[in-house]
Amino acid sequence: IAKVIEVAPVRVYEVATFYSMFNRTKVGKYHLLVCGTTPCMIRGSHEIEEALLKHLGVKRNGLLCPILISDFLQVGTQNCDRIRSGPAGGNTSLLGEPKPPPCRDLDAC
């Protein structure tokens, strides 16, 4: 790839190791990828990955016998009541006009 696009091989390697969608080793016919970004991890992607590994009986980056999946599950909002990223209890930390910091006016101190 580096020869084709005329860049140093290390530049191709940097991109390939940064983005998770580029596979540097051969993968099987079926490839499961669970989101590992911070927002996904906050919403429980690690627990989903652990459940998948346990259910399929494989280790991370492991191989498994081919299985055919006939059902398709559209992943979406897991808690319809919570659609924003704000505090679960609502805006409770700022209930009124914020107080100015003390001694803003040095003559008044």
PDB file as gemmi writes it, atoms N, CA and C in Angstrom:
CRYST1    1.000    1.000    1.000  90.00  90.00  90.00 P 1                      
ATOM      1  N   ILE A   1       0.836  -1.190   0.000  1.00  0.00           N  
ATOM      2  CA  ILE A   1       0.000   0.000   0.000  1.00  0.00           C  
ATOM      3  C   ILE A   1       0.878   1.249   0.000  1.00  0.00           C  
ATOM      4  N   ALA A   2       1.935   1.206   0.803  1.00  0.00           N  
ATOM      5  CA  ALA A   2       2.817   2.369   0.881  1.00  0.00           C  
ATOM      6  C   ALA A   2       3.435   2.686  -0.476  1.00  0.00           C  
ATOM      7  N   LYS A   3       3.815   1.650  -1.239  1.00  0.00           N  
ATOM      8  CA  LYS A   3       4.396   1.886  -2.563  1.00  0.00           C  
ATOM      9  C   LYS A   3       3.374   2.493  -3.514  1.00  0.00           C  
ATOM     10  N   VAL A   4       2.147   1.992  -3.457  1.00  0.00           N  
ATOM     11  CA  VAL A   4       1.104   2.473  -4.370  1.00  0.00           C  
ATOM     12  C   VAL A   4       0.798   3.945  -4.135  1.00  0.00           C  
ATOM     13  N   ILE A   5       0.679   4.337  -2.863  1.00  0.00           N  
ATOM     14  CA  ILE A   5       0.337   5.739  -2.577  1.00  0.00           C  
ATOM     15  C   ILE A   5       1.570   6.609  -2.327  1.00  0.00           C  
ATOM     16  N   GLU A   6       2.747   5.987  -2.487  1.00  0.00           N  
ATOM     17  CA  GLU A   6       4.029   6.681  -2.409  1.00  0.00           C  
ATOM     18  C   GLU A   6       4.231   7.439  -1.100  1.00  0.00           C  
ATOM     19  N   VAL A   7       4.109   6.695  -0.009  1.00  0.00           N  
ATOM     20  CA  VAL A   7       4.409   7.243   1.318  1.00  0.00           C  
ATOM     21  C   VAL A   7       5.283   6.238   2.051  1.00  0.00           C  
ATOM     22  N   ALA A   8       5.855   6.670   3.144  1.00  0.00           N  
ATOM     23  CA  ALA A   8       6.677   5.778   3.955  1.00  0.00           C  
ATOM     24  C   ALA A   8       5.799   4.683   4.578  1.00  0.00           C  
ATOM     25  N   PRO A   9       6.296   3.455   4.661  1.00  0.00           N  
ATOM     26  CA  PRO A   9       5.515   2.365   5.251  1.00  0.00           C  
ATOM     27  C   PRO A   9       5.014   2.665   6.662  1.00  0.00           C  
ATOM     28  N   VAL A  10       5.785   3.428   7.418  1.00  0.00           N  
ATOM     29  CA  VAL A  10       5.366   3.739   8.786  1.00  0.00           C  
ATOM     30  C   VAL A  10       4.079   4.565   8.793  1.00  0.00           C  
ATOM     31  N   ARG A  11       3.855   5.377   7.774  1.00  0.00           N  
ATOM     32  CA  ARG A  11       2.622   6.179   7.700  1.00  0.00           C  
ATOM     33  C   ARG A  11       1.400   5.277   7.512  1.00  0.00           C  
ATOM     34  N   VAL A  12       1.539   4.253   6.696  1.00  0.00           N  
ATOM     35  CA  VAL A  12       0.443   3.293   6.507  1.00  0.00           C  
ATOM     36  C   VAL A  12       0.198   2.538   7.808  1.00  0.00           C  
ATOM     37  N   TYR A  13       1.277   2.142   8.470  1.00  0.00           N  
ATOM     38  CA  TYR A  13       1.154   1.418   9.737  1.00  0.00           C  
ATOM     39  C   TYR A  13       0.470   2.280  10.798  1.00  0.00           C  
ATOM     40  N   GLU A  14       0.802   3.556  10.851  1.00  0.00           N  
ATOM     41  CA  GLU A  14       0.167   4.457  11.826  1.00  0.00           C  
ATOM     42  C   GLU A  14      -1.345   4.493  11.643  1.00  0.00           C  
ATOM     43  N   VAL A  15      -1.785   4.606  10.404  1.00  0.00           N  
ATOM     44  CA  VAL A  15      -3.226   4.652  10.124  1.00  0.00           C  
ATOM     45  C   VAL A  15      -3.870   3.307  10.445  1.00  0.00           C  
ATOM     46  N   ALA A  16      -3.224   2.222  10.024  1.00  0.00           N  
ATOM     47  CA  ALA A  16      -3.792   0.885  10.231  1.00  0.00           C  
ATOM     48  C   ALA A  16      -3.913   0.527  11.706  1.00  0.00           C  
ATOM     49  N   THR A  17      -3.008   1.020  12.526  1.00  0.00           N  
ATOM     50  CA  THR A  17      -3.087   0.706  13.957  1.00  0.00           C  
ATOM     51  C   THR A  17      -3.998   1.661  14.709  1.00  0.00           C  
ATOM     52  N   PHE A  18      -4.277   2.823  14.155  1.00  0.00           N  
ATOM     53  CA  PHE A  18      -5.132   3.794  14.837  1.00  0.00           C  
ATOM     54  C   PHE A  18      -6.606   3.454  14.682  1.00  0.00           C  
ATOM     55  N   TYR A  19      -7.028   3.099  13.481  1.00  0.00           N  
ATOM     56  CA  TYR A  19      -8.442   2.847  13.203  1.00  0.00           C  
ATOM     57  C   TYR A  19      -8.768   1.365  13.360  1.00  0.00           C  
ATOM     58  N   SER A  20      -9.814   1.073  14.124  1.00  0.00           N  
ATOM     59  CA  SER A  20     -10.164  -0.318  14.416  1.00  0.00           C  
ATOM     60  C   SER A  20     -10.762  -1.056  13.225  1.00  0.00           C  
ATOM     61  N   MET A  21     -11.197  -0.344  12.194  1.00  0.00           N  
ATOM     62  CA  MET A  21     -11.814  -1.034  11.060  1.00  0.00           C  
ATOM     63  C   MET A  21     -10.790  -1.647  10.112  1.00  0.00           C  
ATOM     64  N   PHE A  22      -9.512  -1.328  10.293  1.00  0.00           N  
ATOM     65  CA  PHE A  22      -8.469  -1.939   9.484  1.00  0.00           C  
ATOM     66  C   PHE A  22      -7.925  -3.150  10.229  1.00  0.00           C  
ATOM     67  N   ASN A  23      -8.007  -4.314   9.609  1.00  0.00           N  
ATOM     68  CA  ASN A  23      -7.514  -5.546  10.227  1.00  0.00           C  
ATOM     69  C   ASN A  23      -6.120  -5.842   9.701  1.00  0.00           C  
ATOM     70  N   ARG A  24      -5.188  -6.033  10.602  1.00  0.00           N  
ATOM     71  CA  ARG A  24      -3.813  -6.319  10.208  1.00  0.00           C  
ATOM     72  C   ARG A  24      -3.525  -7.805  10.184  1.00  0.00           C  
ATOM     73  N   THR A  25      -4.463  -8.605  10.648  1.00  0.00           N  
ATOM     74  CA  THR A  25      -4.345 -10.057  10.573  1.00  0.00           C  
ATOM     75  C   THR A  25      -5.586 -10.597   9.880  1.00  0.00           C  
ATOM     76  N   LYS A  26      -5.482 -11.815   9.384  1.00  0.00           N  
ATOM     77  CA  LYS A  26      -6.596 -12.424   8.673  1.00  0.00           C  
ATOM     78  C   LYS A  26      -7.748 -12.673   9.642  1.00  0.00           C  
ATOM     79  N   VAL A  27      -8.956 -12.360   9.195  1.00  0.00           N  
ATOM     80  CA  VAL A  27     -10.142 -12.620  10.009  1.00  0.00           C  
ATOM     81  C   VAL A  27     -10.980 -13.669   9.302  1.00  0.00           C  
ATOM     82  N   GLY A  28     -11.822 -14.321  10.080  1.00  0.00           N  
ATOM     83  CA  GLY A  28     -12.662 -15.368   9.525  1.00  0.00           C  
ATOM     84  C   GLY A  28     -13.816 -14.813   8.713  1.00  0.00           C  
ATOM     85  N   LYS A  29     -14.716 -15.727   8.359  1.00  0.00           N  
ATOM     86  CA  LYS A  29     -15.872 -15.346   7.559  1.00  0.00           C  
ATOM     87  C   LYS A  29     -16.767 -14.385   8.327  1.00  0.00           C  
ATOM     88  N   TYR A  30     -16.873 -14.590   9.623  1.00  0.00           N  
ATOM     89  CA  TYR A  30     -17.697 -13.731  10.468  1.00  0.00           C  
ATOM     90  C   TYR A  30     -16.788 -12.952  11.400  1.00  0.00           C  
ATOM     91  N   HIS A  31     -17.022 -11.676  11.484  1.00  0.00           N  
ATOM     92  CA  HIS A  31     -16.173 -10.805  12.295  1.00  0.00           C  
ATOM     93  C   HIS A  31     -17.080  -9.932  13.148  1.00  0.00           C  
ATOM     94  N   LEU A  32     -16.999 -10.099  14.464  1.00  0.00           N  
ATOM     95  CA  LEU A  32     -17.794  -9.292  15.384  1.00  0.00           C  
ATOM     96  C   LEU A  32     -16.918  -8.183  15.932  1.00  0.00           C  
ATOM     97  N   LEU A  33     -17.421  -6.977  15.862  1.00  0.00           N  
ATOM     98  CA  LEU A  33     -16.681  -5.829  16.371  1.00  0.00           C  
ATOM     99  C   LEU A  33     -17.614  -5.030  17.260  1.00  0.00           C  
ATOM    100  N   VAL A  34     -17.214  -4.852  18.514  1.00  0.00           N  
ATOM    101  CA  VAL A  34     -18.001  -4.077  19.472  1.00  0.00           C  
ATOM    102  C   VAL A  34     -17.333  -2.719  19.625  1.00  0.00           C  
ATOM    103  N   CYS A  35     -18.124  -1.684  19.565  1.00  0.00           N  
ATOM    104  CA  CYS A  35     -17.620  -0.318  19.674  1.00  0.00           C  
ATOM    105  C   CYS A  35     -16.802  -0.157  20.958  1.00  0.00           C  
ATOM    106  N   GLY A  36     -15.637   0.460  20.851  1.00  0.00           N  
ATOM    107  CA  GLY A  36     -14.779   0.652  22.011  1.00  0.00           C  
ATOM    108  C   GLY A  36     -14.487   2.109  22.306  1.00  0.00           C  
ATOM    109  N   THR A  37     -15.269   3.007  21.737  1.00  0.00           N  
ATOM    110  CA  THR A  37     -15.052   4.424  22.007  1.00  0.00           C  
ATOM    111  C   THR A  37     -15.547   4.762  23.409  1.00  0.00           C  
ATOM    112  N   THR A  38     -15.131   5.904  23.917  1.00  0.00           N  
ATOM    113  CA  THR A  38     -15.518   6.305  25.270  1.00  0.00           C  
ATOM    114  C   THR A  38     -17.032   6.369  25.454  1.00  0.00           C  
ATOM    115  N   PRO A  39     -17.804   7.002  24.547  1.00  0.00           N  
ATOM    116  CA  PRO A  39     -19.260   7.015  24.753  1.00  0.00           C  
ATOM    117  C   PRO A  39     -19.864   5.617  24.795  1.00  0.00           C  
ATOM    118  N   CYS A  40     -19.387   4.718  23.930  1.00  0.00           N  
ATOM    119  CA  CYS A  40     -19.902   3.346  23.933  1.00  0.00           C  
ATOM    120  C   CYS A  40     -19.534   2.631  25.230  1.00  0.00           C  
ATOM    121  N   MET A  41     -18.319   2.848  25.708  1.00  0.00           N  
ATOM    122  CA  MET A  41     -17.897   2.198  26.949  1.00  0.00           C  
ATOM    123  C   MET A  41     -18.712   2.704  28.132  1.00  0.00           C  
ATOM    124  N   ILE A  42     -19.025   3.995  28.150  1.00  0.00           N  
ATOM    125  CA  ILE A  42     -19.851   4.547  29.224  1.00  0.00           C  
ATOM    126  C   ILE A  42     -21.225   3.899  29.221  1.00  0.00           C  
ATOM    127  N   ARG A  43     -21.743   3.594  28.032  1.00  0.00           N  
ATOM    128  CA  ARG A  43     -23.075   3.007  27.908  1.00  0.00           C  
ATOM    129  C   ARG A  43     -23.057   1.479  28.000  1.00  0.00           C  
ATOM    130  N   GLY A  44     -21.894   0.861  28.287  1.00  0.00           N  
ATOM    131  CA  GLY A  44     -21.869  -0.568  28.577  1.00  0.00           C  
ATOM    132  C   GLY A  44     -21.362  -1.482  27.482  1.00  0.00           C  
ATOM    133  N   SER A  45     -20.563  -0.983  26.544  1.00  0.00           N  
ATOM    134  CA  SER A  45     -20.081  -1.849  25.469  1.00  0.00           C  
ATOM    135  C   SER A  45     -19.172  -2.960  25.985  1.00  0.00           C  
ATOM    136  N   HIS A  46     -18.437  -2.700  27.065  1.00  0.00           N  
ATOM    137  CA  HIS A  46     -17.564  -3.738  27.619  1.00  0.00           C  
ATOM    138  C   HIS A  46     -18.394  -4.913  28.136  1.00  0.00           C  
ATOM    139  N   GLU A  47     -19.496  -4.611  28.809  1.00  0.00           N  
ATOM    140  CA  GLU A  47     -20.363  -5.668  29.315  1.00  0.00           C  
ATOM    141  C   GLU A  47     -21.004  -6.448  28.168  1.00  0.00           C  
ATOM    142  N   ILE A  48     -21.351  -5.751  27.086  1.00  0.00           N  
ATOM    143  CA  ILE A  48     -21.913  -6.427  25.912  1.00  0.00           C  
ATOM    144  C   ILE A  48     -20.876  -7.363  25.306  1.00  0.00           C  
ATOM    145  N   GLU A  49     -19.636  -6.885  25.208  1.00  0.00           N  
ATOM    146  CA  GLU A  49     -18.568  -7.721  24.663  1.00  0.00           C  
ATOM    147  C   GLU A  49     -18.351  -8.953  25.530  1.00  0.00           C  
ATOM    148  N   GLU A  50     -18.316  -8.773  26.844  1.00  0.00           N  
ATOM    149  CA  GLU A  50     -18.131  -9.911  27.746  1.00  0.00           C  
ATOM    150  C   GLU A  50     -19.258 -10.927  27.593  1.00  0.00           C  
ATOM    151  N   ALA A  51     -20.497 -10.447  27.455  1.00  0.00           N  
ATOM    152  CA  ALA A  51     -21.636 -11.350  27.278  1.00  0.00           C  
ATOM    153  C   ALA A  51     -21.525 -12.118  25.961  1.00  0.00           C  
ATOM    154  N   LEU A  52     -21.095 -11.440  24.900  1.00  0.00           N  
ATOM    155  CA  LEU A  52     -20.906 -12.114  23.615  1.00  0.00           C  
ATOM    156  C   LEU A  52     -19.836 -13.196  23.710  1.00  0.00           C  
ATOM    157  N   LEU A  53     -18.713 -12.862  24.315  1.00  0.00           N  
ATOM    158  CA  LEU A  53     -17.628 -13.830  24.445  1.00  0.00           C  
ATOM    159  C   LEU A  53     -18.072 -15.045  25.249  1.00  0.00           C  
ATOM    160  N   LYS A  54     -18.795 -14.800  26.329  1.00  0.00           N  
ATOM    161  CA  LYS A  54     -19.275 -15.899  27.167  1.00  0.00           C  
ATOM    162  C   LYS A  54     -20.286 -16.756  26.406  1.00  0.00           C  
ATOM    163  N   HIS A  55     -21.230 -16.114  25.725  1.00  0.00           N  
ATOM    164  CA  HIS A  55     -22.274 -16.837  24.993  1.00  0.00           C  
ATOM    165  C   HIS A  55     -21.689 -17.670  23.851  1.00  0.00           C  
ATOM    166  N   LEU A  56     -20.704 -17.108  23.138  1.00  0.00           N  
ATOM    167  CA  LEU A  56     -20.108 -17.811  22.005  1.00  0.00           C  
ATOM    168  C   LEU A  56     -19.026 -18.789  22.427  1.00  0.00           C  
ATOM    169  N   GLY A  57     -18.566 -18.663  23.677  1.00  0.00           N  
ATOM    170  CA  GLY A  57     -17.545 -19.580  24.176  1.00  0.00           C  
ATOM    171  C   GLY A  57     -16.180 -19.367  23.548  1.00  0.00           C  
ATOM    172  N   VAL A  58     -15.834 -18.122  23.306  1.00  0.00           N  
ATOM    173  CA  VAL A  58     -14.534 -17.809  22.713  1.00  0.00           C  
ATOM    174  C   VAL A  58     -13.828 -16.761  23.556  1.00  0.00           C  
ATOM    175  N   LYS A  59     -12.543 -16.597  23.264  1.00  0.00           N  
ATOM    176  CA  LYS A  59     -11.770 -15.542  23.895  1.00  0.00           C  
ATOM    177  C   LYS A  59     -11.676 -14.379  22.923  1.00  0.00           C  
ATOM    178  N   ARG A  60     -11.291 -13.239  23.439  1.00  0.00           N  
ATOM    179  CA  ARG A  60     -11.136 -12.055  22.584  1.00  0.00           C  
ATOM    180  C   ARG A  60     -10.107 -12.367  21.502  1.00  0.00           C  
ATOM    181  N   ASN A  61     -10.411 -11.972  20.272  1.00  0.00           N  
ATOM    182  CA  ASN A  61      -9.582 -12.250  19.092  1.00  0.00           C  
ATOM    183  C   ASN A  61      -9.454 -13.740  18.817  1.00  0.00           C  
ATOM    184  N   GLY A  62     -10.383 -14.520  19.352  1.00  0.00           N  
ATOM    185  CA  GLY A  62     -10.354 -15.963  19.147  1.00  0.00           C  
ATOM    186  C   GLY A  62     -11.170 -16.381  17.945  1.00  0.00           C  
ATOM    187  N   LEU A  63     -11.072 -17.661  17.651  1.00  0.00           N  
ATOM    188  CA  LEU A  63     -11.807 -18.233  16.527  1.00  0.00           C  
ATOM    189  C   LEU A  63     -12.967 -19.049  17.054  1.00  0.00           C  
ATOM    190  N   LEU A  64     -14.021 -19.122  16.267  1.00  0.00           N  
ATOM    191  CA  LEU A  64     -15.142 -19.956  16.642  1.00  0.00           C  
ATOM    192  C   LEU A  64     -15.654 -20.665  15.407  1.00  0.00           C  
ATOM    193  N   CYS A  65     -16.390 -21.714  15.638  1.00  0.00           N  
ATOM    194  CA  CYS A  65     -16.993 -22.438  14.524  1.00  0.00           C  
ATOM    195  C   CYS A  65     -17.998 -21.520  13.846  1.00  0.00           C  
ATOM    196  N   PRO A  66     -18.110 -21.625  12.537  1.00  0.00           N  
ATOM    197  CA  PRO A  66     -19.073 -20.755  11.848  1.00  0.00           C  
ATOM    198  C   PRO A  66     -20.493 -20.996  12.338  1.00  0.00           C  
ATOM    199  N   ILE A  67     -21.191 -19.940  12.581  1.00  0.00           N  
ATOM    200  CA  ILE A  67     -22.593 -20.033  12.970  1.00  0.00           C  
ATOM    201  C   ILE A  67     -23.390 -19.177  12.004  1.00  0.00           C  
ATOM    202  N   LEU A  68     -24.580 -19.595  11.732  1.00  0.00           N  
ATOM    203  CA  LEU A  68     -25.445 -18.807  10.871  1.00  0.00           C  
ATOM    204  C   LEU A  68     -26.463 -18.116  11.743  1.00  0.00           C  
ATOM    205  N   ILE A  69     -26.560 -16.828  11.605  1.00  0.00           N  
ATOM    206  CA  ILE A  69     -27.489 -16.045  12.407  1.00  0.00           C  
ATOM    207  C   ILE A  69     -28.677 -15.693  11.524  1.00  0.00           C  
ATOM    208  N   SER A  70     -29.851 -16.125  11.944  1.00  0.00           N  
ATOM    209  CA  SER A  70     -31.037 -15.863  11.133  1.00  0.00           C  
ATOM    210  C   SER A  70     -31.785 -14.625  11.604  1.00  0.00           C  
ATOM    211  N   ASP A  71     -31.547 -14.213  12.828  1.00  0.00           N  
ATOM    212  CA  ASP A  71     -32.225 -13.039  13.358  1.00  0.00           C  
ATOM    213  C   ASP A  71     -31.289 -11.836  13.297  1.00  0.00           C  
ATOM    214  N   PHE A  72     -31.862 -10.693  13.017  1.00  0.00           N  
ATOM    215  CA  PHE A  72     -31.092  -9.451  12.981  1.00  0.00           C  
ATOM    216  C   PHE A  72     -31.669  -8.519  14.019  1.00  0.00           C  
ATOM    217  N   LEU A  73     -30.844  -8.053  14.913  1.00  0.00           N  
ATOM    218  CA  LEU A  73     -31.288  -7.151  15.967  1.00  0.00           C  
ATOM    219  C   LEU A  73     -30.749  -5.764  15.675  1.00  0.00           C  
ATOM    220  N   GLN A  74     -31.651  -4.826  15.493  1.00  0.00           N  
ATOM    221  CA  GLN A  74     -31.244  -3.444  15.277  1.00  0.00           C  
ATOM    222  C   GLN A  74     -30.905  -2.833  16.625  1.00  0.00           C  
ATOM    223  N   VAL A  75     -29.665  -2.464  16.814  1.00  0.00           N  
ATOM    224  CA  VAL A  75     -29.237  -1.884  18.073  1.00  0.00           C  
ATOM    225  C   VAL A  75     -29.615  -0.413  18.076  1.00  0.00           C  
ATOM    226  N   GLY A  76     -30.190   0.023  19.171  1.00  0.00           N  
ATOM    227  CA  GLY A  76     -30.593   1.417  19.273  1.00  0.00           C  
ATOM    228  C   GLY A  76     -30.612   1.850  20.716  1.00  0.00           C  
ATOM    229  N   THR A  77     -31.445   2.811  21.010  1.00  0.00           N  
ATOM    230  CA  THR A  77     -31.553   3.336  22.360  1.00  0.00           C  
ATOM    231  C   THR A  77     -32.013   2.237  23.301  1.00  0.00           C  
ATOM    232  N   GLN A  78     -31.275   2.030  24.369  1.00  0.00           N  
ATOM    233  CA  GLN A  78     -31.617   0.982  25.314  1.00  0.00           C  
ATOM    234  C   GLN A  78     -32.564   1.476  26.395  1.00  0.00           C  
ATOM    235  N   ASN A  79     -32.572   2.772  26.623  1.00  0.00           N  
ATOM    236  CA  ASN A  79     -33.446   3.358  27.628  1.00  0.00           C  
ATOM    237  C   ASN A  79     -34.140   4.546  26.976  1.00  0.00           C  
ATOM    238  N   CYS A  80     -35.370   4.330  26.534  1.00  0.00           N  
ATOM    239  CA  CYS A  80     -36.084   5.370  25.776  1.00  0.00           C  
ATOM    240  C   CYS A  80     -36.338   6.632  26.592  1.00  0.00           C  
ATOM    241  N   ASP A  81     -36.345   6.516  27.928  1.00  0.00           N  
ATOM    242  CA  ASP A  81     -36.582   7.685  28.766  1.00  0.00           C  
ATOM    243  C   ASP A  81     -35.358   8.588  28.845  1.00  0.00           C  
ATOM    244  N   ARG A  82     -34.204   8.077  28.490  1.00  0.00           N  
ATOM    245  CA  ARG A  82     -32.951   8.829  28.606  1.00  0.00           C  
ATOM    246  C   ARG A  82     -32.354   8.995  27.218  1.00  0.00           C  
ATOM    247  N   ILE A  83     -32.611  10.137  26.593  1.00  0.00           N  
ATOM    248  CA  ILE A  83     -32.131  10.348  25.234  1.00  0.00           C  
ATOM    249  C   ILE A  83     -31.030  11.397  25.154  1.00  0.00           C  
ATOM    250  N   ARG A  84     -30.731  12.038  26.250  1.00  0.00           N  
ATOM    251  CA  ARG A  84     -29.674  13.051  26.244  1.00  0.00           C  
ATOM    252  C   ARG A  84     -28.531  12.606  27.151  1.00  0.00           C  
ATOM    253  N   SER A  85     -27.404  13.280  27.029  1.00  0.00           N  
ATOM    254  CA  SER A  85     -26.242  12.883  27.803  1.00  0.00           C  
ATOM    255  C   SER A  85     -26.129  13.620  29.129  1.00  0.00           C  
ATOM    256  N   GLY A  86     -27.130  14.402  29.505  1.00  0.00           N  
ATOM    257  CA  GLY A  86     -27.090  15.150  30.760  1.00  0.00           C  
ATOM    258  C   GLY A  86     -27.255  14.236  31.965  1.00  0.00           C  
ATOM    259  N   PRO A  87     -27.224  14.805  33.170  1.00  0.00           N  
ATOM    260  CA  PRO A  87     -27.381  14.006  34.381  1.00  0.00           C  
ATOM    261  C   PRO A  87     -28.715  13.264  34.388  1.00  0.00           C  
ATOM    262  N   ALA A  88     -28.713  12.028  34.873  1.00  0.00           N  
ATOM    263  CA  ALA A  88     -29.926  11.212  34.889  1.00  0.00           C  
ATOM    264  C   ALA A  88     -31.017  11.855  35.731  1.00  0.00           C  
ATOM    265  N   GLY A  89     -30.654  12.565  36.794  1.00  0.00           N  
ATOM    266  CA  GLY A  89     -31.633  13.200  37.662  1.00  0.00           C  
ATOM    267  C   GLY A  89     -32.071  14.570  37.187  1.00  0.00           C  
ATOM    268  N   GLY A  90     -31.588  14.996  36.052  1.00  0.00           N  
ATOM    269  CA  GLY A  90     -31.932  16.320  35.550  1.00  0.00           C  
ATOM    270  C   GLY A  90     -30.892  17.345  35.967  1.00  0.00           C  
ATOM    271  N   ASN A  91     -31.155  18.578  35.617  1.00  0.00           N  
ATOM    272  CA  ASN A  91     -30.230  19.658  35.957  1.00  0.00           C  
ATOM    273  C   ASN A  91     -30.450  20.061  37.412  1.00  0.00           C  
ATOM    274  N   THR A  92     -29.657  19.507  38.297  1.00  0.00           N  
ATOM    275  CA  THR A  92     -29.827  19.769  39.724  1.00  0.00           C  
ATOM    276  C   THR A  92     -28.668  20.542  40.322  1.00  0.00           C  
ATOM    277  N   SER A  93     -27.570  20.675  39.609  1.00  0.00           N  
ATOM    278  CA  SER A  93     -26.408  21.323  40.202  1.00  0.00           C  
ATOM    279  C   SER A  93     -26.472  22.847  40.105  1.00  0.00           C  
ATOM    280  N   LEU A  94     -27.250  23.377  39.193  1.00  0.00           N  
ATOM    281  CA  LEU A  94     -27.349  24.820  39.040  1.00  0.00           C  
ATOM    282  C   LEU A  94     -28.832  25.181  39.017  1.00  0.00           C  
ATOM    283  N   LEU A  95     -29.354  25.537  40.188  1.00  0.00           N  
ATOM    284  CA  LEU A  95     -30.783  25.804  40.310  1.00  0.00           C  
ATOM    285  C   LEU A  95     -31.128  27.279  40.216  1.00  0.00           C  
ATOM    286  N   GLY A  96     -30.132  28.134  40.257  1.00  0.00           N  
ATOM    287  CA  GLY A  96     -30.390  29.572  40.185  1.00  0.00           C  
ATOM    288  C   GLY A  96     -29.224  30.285  39.547  1.00  0.00           C  
ATOM    289  N   GLU A  97     -29.239  31.602  39.653  1.00  0.00           N  
ATOM    290  CA  GLU A  97     -28.156  32.409  39.105  1.00  0.00           C  
ATOM    291  C   GLU A  97     -26.873  32.095  39.869  1.00  0.00           C  
ATOM    292  N   PRO A  98     -25.778  31.807  39.183  1.00  0.00           N  
ATOM    293  CA  PRO A  98     -24.540  31.484  39.892  1.00  0.00           C  
ATOM    294  C   PRO A  98     -23.988  32.693  40.640  1.00  0.00           C  
ATOM    295  N   LYS A  99     -23.393  32.415  41.795  1.00  0.00           N  
ATOM    296  CA  LYS A  99     -22.785  33.483  42.596  1.00  0.00           C  
ATOM    297  C   LYS A  99     -21.435  33.841  41.990  1.00  0.00           C  
ATOM    298  N   PRO A 100     -21.103  35.124  41.932  1.00  0.00           N  
ATOM    299  CA  PRO A 100     -19.789  35.503  41.403  1.00  0.00           C  
ATOM    300  C   PRO A 100     -18.698  35.080  42.381  1.00  0.00           C  
ATOM    301  N   PRO A 101     -17.492  34.895  41.898  1.00  0.00           N  
ATOM    302  CA  PRO A 101     -16.404  34.539  42.800  1.00  0.00           C  
ATOM    303  C   PRO A 101     -16.120  35.682  43.767  1.00  0.00           C  
ATOM    304  N   PRO A 102     -15.626  35.391  44.968  1.00  0.00           N  
ATOM    305  CA  PRO A 102     -15.342  36.456  45.943  1.00  0.00           C  
ATOM    306  C   PRO A 102     -14.200  37.351  45.448  1.00  0.00           C  
ATOM    307  N   CYS A 103     -14.238  38.585  45.847  1.00  0.00           N  
ATOM    308  CA  CYS A 103     -13.192  39.573  45.555  1.00  0.00           C  
ATOM    309  C   CYS A 103     -12.979  39.801  44.067  1.00  0.00           C  
ATOM    310  N   ARG A 104     -14.041  39.864  43.331  1.00  0.00           N  
ATOM    311  CA  ARG A 104     -13.899  40.191  41.914  1.00  0.00           C  
ATOM    312  C   ARG A 104     -13.450  41.649  41.776  1.00  0.00           C  
ATOM    313  N   ASP A 105     -13.972  42.486  42.658  1.00  0.00           N  
ATOM    314  CA  ASP A 105     -13.587  43.897  42.674  1.00  0.00           C  
ATOM    315  C   ASP A 105     -12.594  44.064  43.817  1.00  0.00           C  
ATOM    316  N   LEU A 106     -11.318  44.292  43.494  1.00  0.00           N  
ATOM    317  CA  LEU A 106     -10.288  44.357  44.527  1.00  0.00           C  
ATOM    318  C   LEU A 106     -10.512  45.510  45.500  1.00  0.00           C  
ATOM    319  N   ASP A 107     -11.167  46.590  45.088  1.00  0.00           N  
ATOM    320  CA  ASP A 107     -11.436  47.714  45.984  1.00  0.00           C  
ATOM    321  C   ASP A 107     -12.460  47.332  47.049  1.00  0.00           C  
ATOM    322  N   ALA A 108     -13.321  46.373  46.755  1.00  0.00           N  
ATOM    323  CA  ALA A 108     -14.358  45.977  47.703  1.00  0.00           C  
ATOM    324  C   ALA A 108     -13.832  44.989  48.740  1.00  0.00           C  
ATOM    325  N   CYS A 109     -12.668  44.440  48.548  1.00  0.00           N  
ATOM    326  CA  CYS A 109     -12.151  43.417  49.473  1.00  0.00           C  
ATOM    327  C   CYS A 109     -11.537  44.033  50.706  1.00  0.00           C  
TER     328      CYS A 109                                                      
END                                                                             
